[in-house]
């Protein structure tokens, strides 16, 4: 069966070498362009939040030579960044062995092994301090403290939702240690917890430079915020407390109230190798 298209649109980017088998309990799913990812059928699966993080970060650091992804899980954020920045070397850090195993399979499938390095460890323990600095550090941290939400049934999915191994503040503190002068730390966090994200940047010594809000469905309040900032020490004094920072990009809405694709999401879709507006 042929893929749906939009006026002759075809998937952009390199064709992966493939050659990696799907094992029982796994799926192999499109991520961006022709890149695919291995996921567990009943475990943690990547979300649009991950794609938004990579897209937003690489917009504000468009030509990084070195990228880090913190708490990388199965690798969705880092691999989208690798697809968007084909000249960049990517280093990721993830604590769960089962997620690391899937990420390594996906890296092989997509032909990334020469420039995509997966480290198993806790982002708080300095694992990536052996290989800095990075022009861009990305993170899709868990959103909720332990005990505030129901735990996922699959153990792999628990740290993806709950702050088992650190919160957004830990991500920001880790990023500060890894950034090259003038580098960018970009992350995603829920729209009802914007204050926590702003505090994490500030308390880590980061200046929030750019922000964009994403609404999942027209007329509904819930969405996420995208954030990008640099170390205060790398910026001139005039920018550290500038009243016009962060700069706000126009909000993006993913779906209209009737469920169709909202026009404002077209730039993101095209930037991640999807057609501009299929329903």
N, C-alpha and C positions, 0 to 999 in steps of 0.2 A: 504494500500500500504506500502510495507516495505521500510525502509530507504536505501539510497545508501551506499555501504560499499566498503572498500579497503582491499581485501585479508582477509576477515573475521573480519576486524576491527569492534568493537562495542564501543558505547559511554562509557567512563569511569566515575567513581565517583558515589556518592549516588543517589538513586532514590528519587525525591522529594515526599512529601506526597500529594501535589496537593490539590484538594478540594476547590479551589477558582474559582468562576464563571467569565467567560468573559461577560462583559457588552456591550451594544450597543456602537459602535464606537471604540472598543478596539480590539487588537489582542493579542495572546499569542504565543511568538516566542522563539525558542531555542537560548540560550545565550552561554553557555559553558557546556560540558558534557550533563547531563540530566537537568541542570538548565534551566528554562524558565523565560521570562520577559513579563509583561503586557506593552503594548504600545498603544498609540492612533493611529488609522489608518492615520490620517491627521496631527498629531502633531509631536513633536520631537521624533525621533527614534534613537536608539543607532547605533554607527558606529564602524568600525574596529579601529578607533583612540582610542576608549574607551578600547577595549580589549587589544590593544597594551600597553596602559598606565599601566593597571593592571599587565599584563605579565612582562613588563620591570621592574616595581617597585618591584615585588615579586621575580624577579631573583636576584636583588642586595640587597634585604632584605628578604632572603628566609625563615626565621623562626620568623616572627613577632608575638608578643603576642597581640599587639594592633595596629589597622590600622584606619586611618582617611581618609575620602574622601570629598574633598572640592567642593562645587557647584555640588552636586552629581546627580542632575536631577532625572531621573527615576531609578537610582541606578545601571547602568550597570558596571561602574568601580568597585564600592565597592563589588558587588556580584561576579564578576569574581575573585577578590582578596579573597573573602570568600571561593570560591570554591577551589582556589589554596592553601589556607592556612586554613585547616579545624580546626586547634586549635586556631585560632585568633578571638578576639572580634573586631568588626567593628563598628565605629561611623561615620555617614554621616551628612552633613549639606546642606540643600537646601531651597531656599527662596520660590519657587512657590508651593502653596498648591496642585495644580492639579498634579504636578510631585510627590510630597510627597505621595499623595494618591495611585498612581500607584506603587511606590516603596514599600509601605507597603503591598500591595496586593502580589507583587512578593516575598517579604520576607516570607510571610505566605505560599505561594505556595511552595517555595523551602525549607521550614522547618528551616528557619534561625532566627526566632524571638528571641530565647534565647540568641543569640550572635551578632545580627545585630540591631543597634539602630539608628533610623532615627530622626534627629533633624530638625525642621523647623526654618529657620532663615537665615540671611545674613552672609556669611563667613567672612565679614569684621567687624562684630560687636562683635566678641569674643564668639559666641555661644558655641563653643567646648572648650573654656578655662576652663569650669567647670569640664571637664573630661580628661585632659591630664595626663601624656605625652603619645606620640605615637611613636612606633618604625618605622612606615612607614606612611607617609602622601602622598596621591595621589591627582592629579588634572588633569582634562581635560578642561582647561579654554576656554572661547570664543576666537576666533582668530582675530576679526576685530573691530576697533573703530566704534561707532555709526555714521551713515552717510556715511560710506565707502562701504557698501554693501546694497543690497535690503533686506528689512525686510521680514522675513517669514510671510506667511498669517496667520498661527496659532500662537496666542500669546505665547503659551508654548514654541515654537521653537525659538523665538526672542533672549532671553538671552543665548541660547545655541550657537548662532553664533556671536552675537554682544556684546560688552563690556558694557552692561547695568548696571551690578552690580560688577564692578571691572574688572581689566585686569590681565595678568599673573604676574605683579608686586605685585598686591594685594594678589594673591594666594601664592606667595613666602613669603611675609611678614606674612601672617597668618600661614604658615607652620612653620616658624622659632619659633613662640610662642608655637607651639604644640609639637615639636619634643622632644623626649627623647635624652639624650646625645648619640651622635653617630648615631642617627636616620637618615633616608633617606627621602628626598622629591623628588618624581618622577612625571614628567608631560610630556605632548605632546604639540608641537607647530609646525606651518607650516614651511616647509623648506625655504621659501622665507622670513621668519622673525626670523631667527636664532639669529641675533644680539639682538633682543628684549628679547628673552629667556635668553641669556647669561647675559644681563644687569640686568634682574629681579633677577637672582640668586646672582649676585655680589652685587647689591644694597641692597638686603635683608640680606646680611651677610652669604651667602651660598657659599661653594666651589663646583664647578661642577666637579664631579668625573668620571661620565660615560656618554657616548652619543652614540646613534645609529641612523642612518638615515634609513628611510623606503621610498622606491620608489613604487608608486602605480602601475605603468605599465612601462615595459621596453621601453626605448626610449623617455619617457615623463619626463619633468623636475619636475613636481609637486609631492610633497610628504610631509612627516612630519619628525620631529626630536624627539627623545625620550631622556629625560634628567634625571639624578639622581645626587643628591648632598647632602652634610651634612653641618651643621653649622660650620663656620670657627672656632669658639671658642672651638669646640669639637675636633679639629684636631691639631696635632703638627705643630709648626711653619714651619717645613720643607715641609709640604704638602700644605700650604695655597696658595702659589704662584708657585707651582712646574710646570716647563715647560712642563712636560709630561702629565699633566692633562688638560682636561679630557681624560680618556682612550676611544678610539674609537673602538667599535665592528664593524665587517664587515657589510656593508649595507645589508638590506633585500629588495628584490623585490617581490611584491605580484603576479603580473601577467606578463607573457611573452607578447611580442608584438602581438602574435596571440590570446591572451586571456586566454591561459591555465595557470595553476598554476605554478609559478616559484619554482624551488627546494629550494631556500634559505628561503622560508616561512615555510618549514616543521617543524622546531623546534618550531615556534610560534603556528602553528596549533595543533600540538600534545600537547603542553603545555597548550592549552585552550580547550582540549577535542574535537578536530576535527580530521578527518582522515588526513593523511600526505599530500595527493596530488590529491584529486578529482578535475576534471575539472569543 
